[in-house]
Amino acid sequence: MPTYPVKSRGIGKPDYSKDISRSIQRPGYYLKVGQWLTMSGLTLSDIPSYYGWIKTPLAPGASLHLIDFQTGLPYPYTTPAGYIHTLIQRSIIPDQDLRIDDYLEGALGFNMVAVGGMHIWTQDVVGMSTTMLDPTAALPHIVDNIVTNLGTASLIGSISDIGILESVGTEPFPTTKVVKCKWCDFRKTVPQETTKLICPECGKLTLYYSLSKLRHGP
């Protein structure tokens, strides 16, 4: 029987080496159709900033709501009917002890205590999610995250949450959002891609994130 040389291509099986390498270096994310990233948090510092989530250091015993990075609006956040919101990642870098209380529908669902001087980073396979209350997303749901300073001095540091908002048989994600001026509480409806607003009331600049076009991580 005649034989014919055939040039070998590939390794004879799927090559996931690049994906594995990427995940070892930094776990990534790939969003499906109907999924969008959400980001919220606080940075507590004496350094002035145009970003709405930058606040002055938090006094001992005081509390603050996390702030939506895309709108500058403080939590609580209402997940619309037809959507599921899931917290998938949290990072905390405090110089004082703190506690974060996570509420679903006004009731405490989870909390986390962080020790000052330590960096805490968590990435959950199954995070806190409105699907636990309403798998079909038939109703809107209120989510809130509150930070309390448990230390003896004013709290400096950062807290950031990343979540996924997923539609359940609904229309595409809204093309507009309501943003808040950091300085005077003025609010305006703008396109999702908006990253800055010069307030028509006070004339000052506020900066925001735009996550609507972000589909995957590195």
Buried (B, 14 or more C-beta within 10 A) or exposed (E): EEEEEEEEEEEEEEEEEEEEEBEEEEEEBEBEEBBBBBBBBBBBBEEEEBBBBBBEBBEBEEEBBBBBBBBBBBBBBEBBBBBBBBBBBBBBBBBBBBBBBBBBBEEEBEEBEBEBEEEBEEEEEEBBBBBEBBEEBEEEBBBBBBBBBBBEEBBBBBBBBBBBBBBBEEEEBEEEBEBBBBBEEBBBEBEBEBEEBEBEEBEBEBBBBBBBEEBEEE
